């Protein structure tokens, strides 16, 4: 008896996607190819519901109207309702998706095209009903919270292709540290319930359960097998064909073996060079004071602007890369956070505001030190915390 074909519903926060697409493909007149998005959804099953939400009178959305109509999308018109340009797409899309979920019990998979973190509550509600959530979005505009709470994140850059002449991007230092594929593999190996070899065809699905945004393509590999081969000798010893079962087996190293391979020199280099750890407590406290002053002067600023300001305040003696890493470590609600404004861009150019309940300088310093420790332990899973604190000069 054949497996039942999953039933699909697609909801596109179209203004969000169209604006992001224009940023990624500035020289392409109409970069969002509806066919490619639909083909990907159809690879999951039968598409029963197709809805797109936008103010269809405004560019860049108005140029896609005919394309969407030809593909039988229900175009939900949401005119601008505030001076800030908000049109209520997040609320209306949430209501429609929830109504469809409750009214049509046959739906299995919900595709949400967006980058807006306001949809995190919708994702949770859909998953509570045992349904699958696939998020489509652009790498630069999708939040980590969305990536880690959906069942799968699919990059629209992967679906639509890389821009022929991309605008140079700043290095996303923290994201690169926290999106290390080797660290994801270490987590996978650590939590395996057996030391038996793993079935090759199942490994990618296991990795995606740990991180729904995982894709070998974002690391430059066309096929998962090529991506896996890059870790041969490091994380696994060999891949062998099981002639009896008819599939390939991957012989991973044990977690204790991997942990024992890490030496203090590697950890120290990571703390000093990657995290750019500032050992001088007096200097750290001086930085906290100046950061607070910058926010009090401007109210709202960006990490890039703070880097330039602090570089001048400290007589250009602190490298900008060190200041940038320090500020990134204190971001996301530790010392300051994203301003409550609609903005797409990278974290260094997004407006920030000072945290309302700011703790004392000593508490801020504790946060900084703990963040360095946490990221180091995450990078080098298995290294004792005492080793890290000793390298940092804290014990």
Secondary structure, 3 states (H helix, E strand, C coil): CCCCCEEEEEEEEHHHHHHHHHHHCCCCCCCCCHHHHHHHHHCCEEEEEEEEEECCCCCCHHHHHHHHHHCCCEEEECCCCCCCCCCCHHHHHHHHHHHHHHHCCCCCEEEEECCCHHHHHHHHHHHHCCCEEEEEECCCCCCHHHHHHCCEEEEHHHHHCCCCCCCCCCCCHHHHHHCCHHHHHHHHHHCCCCCCCEEHHHHHHHHHHHCCCCCHHHHCCCCHHHHHHCCECCCEEEEEEECCCCEEEEEECCHHHHHHCCCHHHHHHHHHHHCCCCCCHHHHHHHHHHHHHHHHHHCCECHHHHHHHHHHHCCCCCCHHHHHHHHHHCCCCCCEEECCCCCCCCCCCCCEEECCCCCCHHHHHHHHHHHHHHHHHHHCCCCCHHHHHHHCCCC
